[in-house]
């Protein structure tokens, strides 16, 4: 599982704004590009990162998405070799 840096930016922006439109404005792209990159990332990972419905523009984190976002914000420290 490898996400591009752009997909990571988009995921973190959506986590912050809960909006494809606001994320698109912040990242200087279109909402369609935000959605396309998110769908590609979700296919790569094999799970939905955000819940969304056609009736509301809001994005809310799934349980798996919340764990992923926590890992992206605070990646585990690499193991160190004893000296």
N, C-alpha and C positions, 0 to 999 in steps of 0.2 A: 504494500500500500504506500504509494508515494503521491502526495498532493503537490501541486505547483505552488510557488510562492503567491501567485495571483489568487488561486483558489483559497489559500489560507487567509489572505487579506480580505477576500469576500466573506468567508465564514465569520471571521472576527468582526467585520463591519456589520454584518447582519445580526450577530449576537448583541452588538452595541445599540443598533438603531431599530431592530425588529422590522425593517422596511427595505424592500428592494429599491424603491425610489430614492430614499435618503442615502442608501449605500451607493447607489449609482452616482448620485451627485458628489458624494465624498470622494469616490474613486475615479471620477471623471470618465464615466462610461454610461451605457444605457441600462435600464432595468432588465431588458431582455438578455443582455450579456451577463448580468448578475445571476439571473435564473438559469441560464444555460451552463455557466460555470458551476453553480451549486449542484445542478442535476448530474453533471459529469463527476464531480467529487463524490456525490452520494453513490453513484454506480460503482466507482472505484472502491469505495469503502464497504459497500454492501449493506448500508443502512441509511435511514433518513436522519438528517442532522436537525432539520426544522420541520415543525408542523405548519401547514398552510392550507387555507381553504379558499375557494373561488369567491366567497362572499366577503372576505376581509383581506386587506393588504398586509396584515400583520404576520410576522414570523415568530413562532415560539419554539424554543429548543426542546427536542425530544430528550429522553433520559440518556440515550447513547450520545446524542449531540452535545449535551451538557458535559459529559465525561470527556469527549474529544476537545471541546473548547477549553476545559480546564487544563488538559495536557498541552494544548497549543500555547496557552498563557504561561504555564509553569511546567516546562518540560522536565522530566526526571534528570537528576544530575548523573553524569557518567560515573561508573565505578572507577575507583582509583586503586592502583596497585600498592600494596604495602611496601614501605621503603626500609 
